Amino acid sequence: MISRLIQLAALLAVLLPAGSLYAEDLGFAGEWRQIHSNAGQCPTCRISVQQAGSTLIIDANNGWMATAEAGDQGNPDLARGAGSWRSDTNKTYAGKSFELLLVRNDENLHMTMHVRPGTGAARTIRGIFQRIRQNGI
């Protein structure tokens, strides 16, 4: 019986592509610090990305949250989603919803946020985030 199980495991290892037994790590999960933004510099701005399968939950320390789906258009480095600013954040964006695009490029994460206007013109915020490693760098 045990030899049959070993044979089956060996056969599966040969027939199945590498990694197909595990959820694909798309590389979005973790802590990221903002290094550039067209909305102004913010050296203390951070986002935390949690990943469950292809679903991303993004929580920013400056007042917004979003969910996104990784692997958009078959590209594992691309994620699209939507979110909103908390109602108690700065008055410009308070309570506003937005569409979000994330593109991972090595250790950088490029973000494009299209904020839906309550009144007036829509605003596009672009930012670049850098992955924070365990040692804080």
Contacts in CASP RR format, 6 or more apart in sequence:
PFRMAT RR
TARGET T0000
AUTHOR 0000-0000-0000
METHOD contacts of the structure
MODEL  1
MISRLIQLAALLAVLLPAGSLYAEDLGFAGEWRQIHSNAGQCPTCRISVQ
QAGSTLIIDANNGWMATAEAGDQGNPDLARGAGSWRSDTNKTYAGKSFEL
LLVRNDENLHMTMHVRPGTGAARTIRGIFQRIRQNGI
23 53 0 8 1.000
24 53 0 8 1.000
24 76 0 8 1.000
25 51 0 8 1.000
26 51 0 8 1.000
26 54 0 8 1.000
26 70 0 8 1.000
26 71 0 8 1.000
26 76 0 8 1.000
26 77 0 8 1.000
26 79 0 8 1.000
26 104 0 8 1.000
27 51 0 8 1.000
27 104 0 8 1.000
28 49 0 8 1.000
28 51 0 8 1.000
28 56 0 8 1.000
28 70 0 8 1.000
28 79 0 8 1.000
28 102 0 8 1.000
28 104 0 8 1.000
28 109 0 8 1.000
29 49 0 8 1.000
29 50 0 8 1.000
29 51 0 8 1.000
29 56 0 8 1.000
30 48 0 8 1.000
30 49 0 8 1.000
30 50 0 8 1.000
30 131 0 8 1.000
30 132 0 8 1.000
31 46 0 8 1.000
31 47 0 8 1.000
31 48 0 8 1.000
31 49 0 8 1.000
31 131 0 8 1.000
31 132 0 8 1.000
32 46 0 8 1.000
32 47 0 8 1.000
32 48 0 8 1.000
32 49 0 8 1.000
32 109 0 8 1.000
32 129 0 8 1.000
32 130 0 8 1.000
32 131 0 8 1.000
32 132 0 8 1.000
33 43 0 8 1.000
33 45 0 8 1.000
33 46 0 8 1.000
33 129 0 8 1.000
33 130 0 8 1.000
33 132 0 8 1.000
34 42 0 8 1.000
34 43 0 8 1.000
34 45 0 8 1.000
34 46 0 8 1.000
34 47 0 8 1.000
34 127 0 8 1.000
34 128 0 8 1.000
34 129 0 8 1.000
35 108 0 8 1.000
35 128 0 8 1.000
35 129 0 8 1.000
35 130 0 8 1.000
36 127 0 8 1.000
36 128 0 8 1.000
37 45 0 8 1.000
37 125 0 8 1.000
37 126 0 8 1.000
37 127 0 8 1.000
37 128 0 8 1.000
38 124 0 8 1.000
38 125 0 8 1.000
38 126 0 8 1.000
38 127 0 8 1.000
39 125 0 8 1.000
39 127 0 8 1.000
42 62 0 8 1.000
44 61 0 8 1.000
45 60 0 8 1.000
45 61 0 8 1.000
45 62 0 8 1.000
46 60 0 8 1.000
46 61 0 8 1.000
46 132 0 8 1.000
47 58 0 8 1.000
47 59 0 8 1.000
47 60 0 8 1.000
47 61 0 8 1.000
47 109 0 8 1.000
47 111 0 8 1.000
47 129 0 8 1.000
48 58 0 8 1.000
48 59 0 8 1.000
48 60 0 8 1.000
48 61 0 8 1.000
49 56 0 8 1.000
49 57 0 8 1.000
49 58 0 8 1.000
50 56 0 8 1.000
50 57 0 8 1.000
50 59 0 8 1.000
51 57 0 8 1.000
51 70 0 8 1.000
53 70 0 8 1.000
54 69 0 8 1.000
54 70 0 8 1.000
54 71 0 8 1.000
55 67 0 8 1.000
55 68 0 8 1.000
55 69 0 8 1.000
55 70 0 8 1.000
56 67 0 8 1.000
56 68 0 8 1.000
56 69 0 8 1.000
56 70 0 8 1.000
56 79 0 8 1.000
56 102 0 8 1.000
57 65 0 8 1.000
57 66 0 8 1.000
57 67 0 8 1.000
58 65 0 8 1.000
58 66 0 8 1.000
58 67 0 8 1.000
58 68 0 8 1.000
58 100 0 8 1.000
58 102 0 8 1.000
59 65 0 8 1.000
62 89 0 8 1.000
63 85 0 8 1.000
63 86 0 8 1.000
63 89 0 8 1.000
64 83 0 8 1.000
64 84 0 8 1.000
64 85 0 8 1.000
64 86 0 8 1.000
64 89 0 8 1.000
64 93 0 8 1.000
64 98 0 8 1.000
65 83 0 8 1.000
65 84 0 8 1.000
65 86 0 8 1.000
66 81 0 8 1.000
66 82 0 8 1.000
66 83 0 8 1.000
66 84 0 8 1.000
66 98 0 8 1.000
66 100 0 8 1.000
67 81 0 8 1.000
67 82 0 8 1.000
67 83 0 8 1.000
68 79 0 8 1.000
68 80 0 8 1.000
68 81 0 8 1.000
68 82 0 8 1.000
68 100 0 8 1.000
68 102 0 8 1.000
69 79 0 8 1.000
69 80 0 8 1.000
69 81 0 8 1.000
70 76 0 8 1.000
70 78 0 8 1.000
70 79 0 8 1.000
71 77 0 8 1.000
71 78 0 8 1.000
71 79 0 8 1.000
72 78 0 8 1.000
72 79 0 8 1.000
72 80 0 8 1.000
77 103 0 8 1.000
77 104 0 8 1.000
77 105 0 8 1.000
78 101 0 8 1.000
78 102 0 8 1.000
78 103 0 8 1.000
78 104 0 8 1.000
79 100 0 8 1.000
79 101 0 8 1.000
79 102 0 8 1.000
79 103 0 8 1.000
79 104 0 8 1.000
80 99 0 8 1.000
80 100 0 8 1.000
80 101 0 8 1.000
80 102 0 8 1.000
81 99 0 8 1.000
81 100 0 8 1.000
81 101 0 8 1.000
82 97 0 8 1.000
82 98 0 8 1.000
82 99 0 8 1.000
82 100 0 8 1.000
83 97 0 8 1.000
83 98 0 8 1.000
83 99 0 8 1.000
83 100 0 8 1.000
84 95 0 8 1.000
84 96 0 8 1.000
84 97 0 8 1.000
84 98 0 8 1.000
85 93 0 8 1.000
85 94 0 8 1.000
85 95 0 8 1.000
85 96 0 8 1.000
85 97 0 8 1.000
85 98 0 8 1.000
85 115 0 8 1.000
86 94 0 8 1.000
86 95 0 8 1.000
87 94 0 8 1.000
87 95 0 8 1.000
88 94 0 8 1.000
89 95 0 8 1.000
93 115 0 8 1.000
96 115 0 8 1.000
96 116 0 8 1.000
96 117 0 8 1.000
96 118 0 8 1.000
97 115 0 8 1.000
97 116 0 8 1.000
98 113 0 8 1.000
98 114 0 8 1.000
98 115 0 8 1.000
98 116 0 8 1.000
99 113 0 8 1.000
99 114 0 8 1.000
99 116 0 8 1.000
100 111 0 8 1.000
100 112 0 8 1.000
100 113 0 8 1.000
100 114 0 8 1.000
101 111 0 8 1.000
101 112 0 8 1.000
101 113 0 8 1.000
102 109 0 8 1.000
102 110 0 8 1.000
102 111 0 8 1.000
103 109 0 8 1.000
103 110 0 8 1.000
104 110 0 8 1.000
107 130 0 8 1.000
107 131 0 8 1.000
108 128 0 8 1.000
108 129 0 8 1.000
108 130 0 8 1.000
108 131 0 8 1.000
109 128 0 8 1.000
109 129 0 8 1.000
109 130 0 8 1.000
109 131 0 8 1.000
110 126 0 8 1.000
110 127 0 8 1.000
110 128 0 8 1.000
110 129 0 8 1.000
111 125 0 8 1.000
111 126 0 8 1.000
111 127 0 8 1.000
111 128 0 8 1.000
111 129 0 8 1.000
112 124 0 8 1.000
112 125 0 8 1.000
112 126 0 8 1.000
112 127 0 8 1.000
113 124 0 8 1.000
113 125 0 8 1.000
113 126 0 8 1.000
114 122 0 8 1.000
114 123 0 8 1.000
114 124 0 8 1.000
115 122 0 8 1.000
115 123 0 8 1.000
115 124 0 8 1.000
115 125 0 8 1.000
116 122 0 8 1.000
117 123 0 8 1.000
END
